[in-house]
Amino acid sequence: MEIHIFILRLLLAIGLGLVIGFERQWRQRSAGLRTNTLVAMGSAAFTLISFALTETIEEDEIYRGDATRIIGQIVTGIGFLGAGVIMKDGLSVRGLNTAATIWCSAAVGALAGVGLFLEATLVAFSVTFIHLFFRPVGNFLNKYSFVNTDNDTFLYKFNITCKDQVENHLRVLLLNSIKKDDRLQLRSLKSSDDNNPAYAFVQAEIYAEGRHDVEMENLASLLTIEYGVTQVSWEINGQQEND
């Protein structure tokens, strides 16, 4: 393989990896600019190695080996890399989107490595398009879901910042509020000072049968008006569908 062809294909893989990685870095995802660029470049490099080692010239005709073998190994390797960014947090699983993006970056690099320039460019920009424009659609569908979630289990996470002397009072108030509803169950309750002894940071995780957004908002409002409380926030940290 001539060196200018090698450089051209490698640079294309790097450039397209940058396109995908820029959007990921902009959104502060765990696999950002460098990760996606390196994955695309590495996939292209492995593919080019296959060509370089198996290419022969006989009677002014160029014969190239089969690159599909090395591409198959790239797919396997990316599977292990993607598994490393997938984490289970409570009832939710994080990192699936990141793993899928890394997988697509590898495909872009492989396409660039075999010389399918247009196809590699189309895939790279399709990945970026999906991230930019499908995210609002996904948020809209989540907000206006028509699925009955009454039987699903949700994990709510509370974060409370308060003065140190009212910490125990707030913990008791939180526990009593949860005990009043049989559909709520306290999963964990912990406190820390975060290197600031004057304040306490209370974090609670609550299991709920069905959506209890109104109850959570009412509880947050109740805690907010308590003396010594400086900040209260809550969020849904996971959902498990129950058949």
C-alpha positions, 0 to 999 in steps of 0.5 A: 500500500502506498503511503499517501493512501495510508495517510489519507484513509487514516486522516479521514478516520481521525477527522470523522472521529473528531466530528462524532467526538466533538458533539459528545464532548460538548454534551460532557459525555464520558466518551468524548472527543479523544475516545471516539477519535482514537476508536475511529483511528484505531479501527482504520489502522487495524484495517489498513494493517490487514491490507498492508500485510496481505497486498501483493503485486503480480504482473502489474496487478495488485491483489489485496487480502480479505479485510473482513477477518480483521474487521470481525476482530475489531467488532469483538474488541469494541464490544469489550470496550463498550461493556466497560462504559455500561454501568448499573445505577440502582434500577437504571442502566447508564452508558448504553448510548455511549457504548453504541456511539463507540461502536459506530465510531469503530464502524466509521474507522473501518469504512475509512480504512477500506476506502469507502470514503463516502459511506464513512462520512455518511455514517459519521454525520448520521451518528451526529444527526441522531444525537442532535435531533433525536434527543429532543424527540426522546425527551418529548416521548418520555414526557408524554408517555402513553404507557401505564406506569402504575405498576412500575417501580421507580427510584427517587433520589433526594439531595438536601443541604442544611445546617449541621444542627438540624440534620437529625430533625430533617432525617426524622421528618423525611422518615415519617413522611415516607412511612405514611405511604405504604407504596414508598420504601426507603432504600438508603439514607446517608449524610456527609459534611463534604469538608464543611462541618457547619453544613450537612448533606443528606442523600436519600433514595426512595423506592416507589410503586408507580409514579409519585412525582406530586408526592415527591414535590410536596415532600421537597416543598415541606423540607424546603421551608424547614429552618436551616435548609438551604437546598432541596432537590429530587430526581427519578434515578431509575425505573423498573417495569413490572409485568 
